[in-house]
Amino acid sequence: MIVNTLMKEVMPEPSEEQSKAIAEDFWNIWNFPNCIGAVDGKRVNIEEPANSAFVYFNYKKTFSVNLLALVDAN
């Protein structure tokens, strides 16, 4: 339950009013209807961590971590 609590602190669930406002912003700014968030990701290369075996090894034969971002219309 610690993860759940931390998640709510860092990324609180928007209320219905906030969701409608975000959706309106996506429509007004980007002409993209019925959207309350955009997600994108990036693979960030890192140096091989000590004793990591293949935990951070990816299909491109480098070591990396995945960065994901969730944003509103602004």
N, C-alpha and C positions, 0 to 999 in steps of 0.2 A: 504493500500500500504506500510505501515511501515514494515510489516512482509516480503513482497516481497523484499524490499530493504535490510533488514537485512539478509535474506536468501542468496542473491547474494553476500553479503560481506563475510559471514561465509563459504558458500559452492558455490563458483563460478562455472558456467557451463563450462565444458572443451571445448576447441576448437576442430575442427576435427582432427588436428595434435596430440593434447594431447590425444584424445580418441583412436586414432590409436596406439600411443605409449603405453598407458595403456593396450590395448588389446594385443599388442605384448608381454608386460611383463607378463601378465597372461598366455599366451601361452608358453613363454620361461621358466618361473619359475615353473609354476604349471601344464603345459600341459593341460590347460583349454582354449579352443578356444572361440573367439567372446565375451569376457567378459570385461566390462569396470568398474566393481565395484562389491564388495561383501558386503552383508548386514547381520548383525547378531543382536540379541537382548538378553537382560538379564533383568529379573525382580529383582529389588533391593528393599529389605524389608526396611521399614522405621517405625518410631514410629508414632502412630496416631496423625495427625495434629489436633489442636484445631478447633472445629466447622466445621469439614470437612464432617460430616455425613458419607455417603458411597462413596464419590468421589474416595478415594484411596484404598478402600476395594476390595480385589480380590477373585477369586473363591477358593483359598486355605485358606480363612478366615484369611488373614493377610493384613496388609497395605503395599502398595508398589507403586513404579513408574516404568515405562518401559524405559529402556535405549536402544537406537538403534545406531548402528555405521555403517557407510559406508566407506569402505577402498579400496585402490588400491592394486595391486599385491604385493607391498612391505610391 
